[in-house]
């Protein structure tokens, strides 16, 4: 998006952040926003957690979320994926428990979506060690954890909006298509 805050870009009259929070809110007890600054997104009314590890990308947000989580489980989703499944958490949770796993991750026919994951807070030491050793790839820190994949058929549910052209294309698509 050319260096602008993707989460504030408008899709069908609402920010991408608002779309994601609205999709997640009915599925969880609390929605946290991971941001580089504590004063980011005051308009959201949501609790902001700040990255403690500069340059760690999305994993810095996962790390901050795990440290701040008030519950045993943490689900993660990026702010630029406004169509995430309404049953994301339920399906990840069912498989996580059935398989007695540490982490459940979403998968579609195009592959694993490592930022769409449900994890136990007990994975924090493994992530902390991975980050302190210089690791930065989401899939990389899964080593040493019991990870299960949950297959979702709807590829569009995991669509990222990364460019103004993609945002324009999705804005041209009727809202009902995404419901």
C-alpha positions in Angstrom: 0.0 0.0 0.0 3.0 2.3 -0.4 3.8 2.7 3.2 0.4 3.7 4.4 -1.4 1.9 7.2 -3.3 -1.0 5.5 -5.6 -1.5 8.4 -7.1 1.9 7.9 -7.9 1.5 4.2 -11.6 1.5 3.5 -13.5 -1.4 2.1 -17.3 -1.0 1.6 -17.3 2.0 3.9 -15.4 0.5 6.8 -11.7 0.1 7.6 -10.0 -3.2 7.0 -9.3 -3.3 10.7 -13.0 -2.9 11.5 -13.9 -5.7 9.1 -11.4 -8.1 10.7 -12.5 -7.1 14.3 -16.1 -7.6 13.4 -15.4 -11.1 12.0 -13.3 -12.1 15.0 -15.4 -10.6 17.8 -18.2 -13.2 17.9 -15.6 -15.9 17.8 -13.4 -14.8 20.8 -13.5 -13.4 24.3 -11.3 -10.4 23.4 -9.8 -8.9 20.3 -6.3 -7.4 20.6 -4.5 -5.3 18.1 -0.8 -5.7 17.6 0.8 -2.5 16.6 4.2 -0.8 16.5 3.0 2.0 18.7 0.7 2.0 21.8 -1.2 5.0 20.5 -2.2 3.3 17.3 -5.9 2.9 16.5 -7.5 4.6 19.5 -10.7 4.8 17.4 -11.1 1.0 17.6 -11.8 0.9 21.3 -9.7 -2.4 21.4 -6.7 -3.2 23.6 -3.4 -2.4 21.8 -0.4 -4.6 22.4 3.0 -3.3 21.1 5.8 -5.2 19.4 8.8 -5.6 21.7 11.1 -7.1 19.0 11.8 -4.6 16.2 12.2 -6.1 12.7 10.5 -9.4 13.6 7.5 -8.7 11.4 4.3 -10.6 12.1 5.9 -12.8 14.7 6.6 -9.7 16.8 2.8 -9.3 17.0 2.3 -12.9 17.8 4.9 -12.6 20.6 3.2 -9.5 22.0 -0.2 -11.1 21.8 0.9 -14.2 23.6 2.5 -12.1 26.4 -0.6 -9.9 26.8 -3.2 -12.6 26.4 -5.6 -13.1 29.3 -6.8 -16.4 28.1 -5.2 -19.8 27.5 -5.6 -19.6 23.7 -4.6 -16.9 21.2 -5.8 -16.8 17.6 -4.0 -14.6 15.1 -5.2 -13.1 11.8 -3.7 -10.2 9.7 -5.5 -6.9 9.5 -5.7 -7.0 5.7 -7.9 -10.1 5.4 -11.4 -8.8 5.9 -13.2 -12.0 4.8 -11.8 -14.5 7.3 -14.2 -17.4 8.0 -17.0 -16.9 10.6 -16.1 -20.4 11.9 -12.3 -19.9 11.9 -11.8 -20.2 15.6 -14.3 -23.0 16.2 -12.7 -25.2 13.5 -9.2 -24.5 14.6 -10.2 -25.1 18.2 -11.9 -28.4 17.5 -8.8 -29.8 15.7 -6.4 -28.3 18.3 -8.2 -30.2 21.1 -8.9 -33.4 19.2 -5.2 -33.7 18.2 -3.9 -32.3 21.6 -1.7 -29.9 19.5 0.2 -26.8 20.5 -1.0 -24.9 17.4 -3.6 -25.2 14.7 -3.1 -23.4 11.4 -5.4 -22.8 8.5 -4.8 -24.3 5.1 -6.4 -24.0 1.7 -5.6 -25.6 -1.7 -2.9 -23.0 -2.2 -1.1 -24.0 1.0 -0.7 -23.1 4.7 -1.7 -19.7 6.0 0.7 -19.4 8.9 -0.7 -16.1 10.3 -4.2 -17.7 10.7 -3.5 -19.8 13.7 -4.8 -20.8 17.1 -2.2 -21.5 19.7 -1.8 -22.3 23.4 0.0 -19.6 25.5 2.4 -22.3 26.4 4.2 -21.9 23.0 5.5 -18.5 24.1 8.9 -19.8 25.3 9.5 -21.6 22.0 8.6 -18.4 20.1 10.8 -16.2 22.3 13.8 -18.5 21.8 13.2 -18.6 18.0 13.0 -14.8 17.8 16.1 -14.3 20.0 18.1 -16.6 17.7 17.2 -14.4 14.8 14.3 -16.5 13.4 11.7 -14.5 11.5 9.6 -16.9 9.4 6.3 -17.9 10.8 6.6 -21.5 9.6 10.1 -21.7 11.0 9.1 -21.4 14.7 6.6 -24.2 14.3 9.5 -26.7 14.5 9.4 -28.3 17.9 5.7 -27.7 18.3 2.9 -30.2 17.6 1.1 -28.4 14.7 -2.0 -29.5 13.0 -3.5 -28.1 9.8 -7.2 -27.4 9.3 -8.4 -27.3 5.7 -10.8 -24.5 4.5 -12.4 -24.7 1.1 -13.0 -20.9 0.6 -9.8 -19.5 -0.8 -11.2 -15.9 -0.8 -11.7 -16.0 3.0 -7.9 -15.8 3.3 -7.4 -13.1 0.6 -5.0 -10.4 1.6 -5.5 -6.9 0.4 -2.0 -5.6 -0.3 -2.3 -3.0 -3.0 -4.6 -0.1 -4.0 -5.6 -2.2 -7.1 -6.6 -5.1 -5.0 -8.6 -2.8 -2.7 -10.4 -1.3 -5.7 -11.2 -4.8 -7.1 -12.7 -6.0 -3.7 -14.6 -2.7 -3.4 -16.2 -3.4 -6.8 -17.4 -6.8 -5.6 -20.8 -6.8 -3.9 -20.8 -7.0 -0.1 -23.1 -10.1 -0.1 -20.3 -12.1 -1.9 -18.2 -11.8 1.3 -20.8 -12.5 3.9 
